[in-house]
Amino acid sequence: MKLFFRLLRAILGPVMLLKERLTRPQGVVRTAAEQARVDTACQNLALYQFNTCPFCIKVRQEMRRLSLKVELRDAQNSTVNRQALLAQGGSPKVPCLKISNEDGTAKWLYESSDINRYLQQAFAAK
Ligand SMILES: N[C@@H](CCC(=O)N[C@@H](CS)C(=O)NCC(=O)O)C(=O)O
């Protein structure tokens, strides 16, 4: 059974990554000053994710559509990232967006739809 799922993942993974590449959205274009402001704001964000998780791909595509440079943290192959996600976020589930605050606290936002809604509200053109 384990082997079956491993095989399924091995086949579907590259297909999903190819589809992600082929359907890559055009990012919104901002003025240089506005993009610099957005880039600075994105330094407070990190996406814990798996490369071939469809929900993570959905969030990555939204980040591309909004032209957001958000650090991606592999929670599948990196023990450090996986442990941080579980210990600080409370669940090993991905995608999860870590939103760091100036005072050192952080919010761990789960659920791809909620993450995309947050990104749209924070970064979509007004
Ligand atoms: N409803 C969630 C589904 C997320 C989900 O099922 N993620 C899977 C990977 S594709 C996961 O984290 N599985 C590991 C786990 O639940 O511990 C969303 O839209 O973000």
The ligand as a Gaussian input file, in Angstrom:
#p B3LYP/6-31G(d) Opt

LIG

0 1
 N       -7.754000      22.007000       3.140000
 C       -6.321000      22.114000       3.191000
 C       -5.717000      20.799000       2.713000
 C       -4.214000      20.741000       2.948000
 C       -3.668000      19.313000       2.874000
 O       -4.409000      18.324000       2.818000
 N       -2.341000      19.211000       2.839000
 C       -1.682000      17.935000       2.863000
 C       -0.611000      17.874000       1.764000
 S       -1.300000      17.943000       0.151000
 C       -0.952000      17.749000       4.186000
 O       -0.481000      18.681000       4.765000
 N       -0.838000      16.514000       4.635000
 C       -0.052000      16.206000       5.800000
 C       -0.845000      16.242000       7.069000
 O       -2.055000      16.487000       7.061000
 O       -0.227000      16.014000       8.116000
 C       -5.900000      23.317000       2.339000
 O       -6.633000      23.730000       1.433000
 O       -4.828000      23.878000       2.623000

